[in-house]
Amino acid sequence: MDDLKRRALLIALWALCQVAALVAAAWMLLAAIASPHGRRAWTLAIAYDQLANAAFGGHEDETISSRAGRAQRQGKRWACLLCRLLDRLDPGHCERSIERL
């Protein structure tokens, strides 16, 4: 596939992703309002978390908390700070979130 076709395909995919993001945001809000203990809102929150992690250079199937937990074990400053903040909300969150990739 030549560069021009590949760029056009990526732009088309970007547009579809924008539509999907709007639908997901609406579904998450509705699910959180209608059923705060349901799975849909939580599943969408995890998907957004993984998206953010991928956008920041991490693995696309890992949450930021998992990545931070692994980086904290290596003593990386950003991860230690983030995990300390998350520990105030949920003690041990990053450590429990670590996934095997």
C-alpha positions in Angstrom: 0.0 0.0 0.0 1.5 3.3 -1.0 1.9 6.2 1.5 -1.1 8.2 0.1 -3.5 5.3 0.5 -2.2 4.5 3.9 -2.6 8.0 5.1 -6.2 8.1 3.7 -7.0 4.9 5.5 -5.6 6.2 8.8 -7.6 9.4 8.4 -10.8 7.4 7.7 -10.1 5.3 10.8 -9.5 8.4 12.9 -12.9 9.7 11.9 -14.5 6.4 12.8 -12.7 6.5 16.2 -14.1 9.9 16.9 -17.6 8.6 16.3 -16.9 5.6 18.5 -15.5 7.9 21.3 -18.7 10.0 21.3 -20.9 6.9 21.4 -18.8 5.4 24.2 -18.8 8.6 26.2 -22.6 8.8 26.0 -23.0 5.1 26.9 -20.7 5.5 29.9 -22.6 8.5 31.2 -26.0 6.8 30.7 -24.7 3.6 32.3 -23.2 5.4 35.3 -26.5 7.2 35.9 -28.9 4.3 35.3 -26.8 1.5 36.8 -23.9 2.7 38.9 -23.1 -0.9 40.0 -23.3 -2.3 36.4 -20.5 -3.5 34.3 -20.9 -1.3 31.2 -19.7 2.0 32.8 -16.8 0.2 34.4 -15.8 -1.6 31.2 -15.8 1.7 29.3 -13.8 3.4 32.0 -11.1 0.6 31.6 -11.2 1.1 27.9 -10.6 4.8 28.2 -7.7 4.0 30.7 -6.1 1.7 28.2 -6.6 4.2 25.4 -4.8 6.9 27.5 -2.0 4.5 28.3 -1.5 3.7 24.6 -1.6 7.4 23.7 1.2 8.0 26.2 3.3 5.2 24.7 2.3 2.2 26.7 0.9 -1.1 25.7 -2.6 -0.9 24.2 -4.0 -3.6 26.5 -2.7 -2.3 29.8 -4.1 0.3 32.1 -2.1 3.3 33.3 -2.2 1.9 36.9 -0.7 -1.4 35.8 2.1 0.4 33.9 2.7 2.7 36.8 2.8 -0.3 39.2 5.5 -1.9 37.1 7.4 1.3 36.7 7.2 2.0 40.5 8.9 -1.4 41.1 11.8 0.0 39.0 11.8 3.2 41.0 10.7 5.6 38.3 9.7 8.9 39.8 6.5 9.6 37.8 5.2 6.2 38.7 6.0 6.5 42.4 4.2 9.9 42.5 1.1 8.6 40.6 0.9 5.4 42.7 1.2 7.5 45.9 -1.7 9.6 44.7 -3.8 6.6 43.8 -3.0 4.9 47.1 -4.8 7.8 48.9 -8.0 6.8 47.0 -7.4 3.0 46.9 -4.5 1.6 49.0 -2.4 -0.8 47.0 -4.2 0.1 43.7 -1.1 0.1 41.4 0.3 -3.1 42.8 -3.0 -4.9 42.5 -3.4 -3.6 38.9 -0.2 -5.0 37.5 -0.9 -7.3 34.5 1.3 -9.7 32.8 1.9 -8.7 29.2 
